[in-house]
């Protein structure tokens, strides 16, 4: 199965996150061409800052294989991993990491820094980025646009309610 097919599966996971009100990032772990684990962002719902899609998928894969090391496995994720997730991937001894959209604010695969190019680390993981980047990025942009729109509507409703309350107070003072 080509990288794009696995990334589409990661996008499905990202949509699960969106449905829960989480930032839509999804991940799948593949071994020998078969998806063995998946995950999506859940830090808000789990009250867990480490519950990123990649970490959730790594935990599920490690549990399934009965080993915290995942040699021969590949991880596909819709957004460039952060430092925390990149570190976990390197500790898991993944063979390869493939990401979709770059993350210019927290990306640790080249956007802000690149942990994977550190030759002094005791394990090297192959890195590939930009797979379905436009589609992955559009999902994120759509989520944040929807969130901004909802916040704007909420602010407008509050302003209207305050205005109406003020009008009622003024009317009652006049009587």
Secondary structure as the mmCIF struct_conf table of DSSP 4:
data_model
#
loop_
_struct_conf.conf_type_id
_struct_conf.id
_struct_conf.beg_label_comp_id
_struct_conf.beg_label_asym_id
_struct_conf.beg_label_seq_id
_struct_conf.end_label_comp_id
_struct_conf.end_label_asym_id
_struct_conf.end_label_seq_id
HELX_RH_AL_P HELX_RH_AL_P1 UNK A 3 UNK A 19
TURN_TY1_P TURN_TY1_P1 UNK A 20 UNK A 21
BEND BEND1 UNK A 22 UNK A 22
STRN STRN1 UNK A 26 UNK A 31
TURN_TY1_P TURN_TY1_P2 UNK A 32 UNK A 33
STRN STRN2 UNK A 34 UNK A 40
HELX_RH_AL_P HELX_RH_AL_P2 UNK A 43 UNK A 46
TURN_TY1_P TURN_TY1_P3 UNK A 47 UNK A 47
TURN_TY1_P TURN_TY1_P4 UNK A 49 UNK A 50
HELX_RH_AL_P HELX_RH_AL_P3 UNK A 53 UNK A 65
TURN_TY1_P TURN_TY1_P5 UNK A 66 UNK A 66
BEND BEND2 UNK A 68 UNK A 68
TURN_TY1_P TURN_TY1_P6 UNK A 71 UNK A 72
STRN STRN3 UNK A 73 UNK A 79
HELX_RH_AL_P HELX_RH_AL_P4 UNK A 83 UNK A 91
TURN_TY1_P TURN_TY1_P7 UNK A 92 UNK A 93
BEND BEND3 UNK A 95 UNK A 95
STRN STRN4 UNK A 96 UNK A 101
TURN_TY1_P TURN_TY1_P8 UNK A 104 UNK A 106
TURN_TY1_P TURN_TY1_P9 UNK A 108 UNK A 108
STRN STRN5 UNK A 109 UNK A 109
TURN_TY1_P TURN_TY1_P10 UNK A 110 UNK A 111
BEND BEND4 UNK A 112 UNK A 112
STRN STRN6 UNK A 114 UNK A 114
HELX_RH_3T_P HELX_RH_3T_P1 UNK A 115 UNK A 117
TURN_TY1_P TURN_TY1_P11 UNK A 119 UNK A 120
BEND BEND5 UNK A 121 UNK A 122
STRN STRN7 UNK A 126 UNK A 128
TURN_TY1_P TURN_TY1_P12 UNK A 131 UNK A 132
HELX_RH_AL_P HELX_RH_AL_P5 UNK A 133 UNK A 174
#
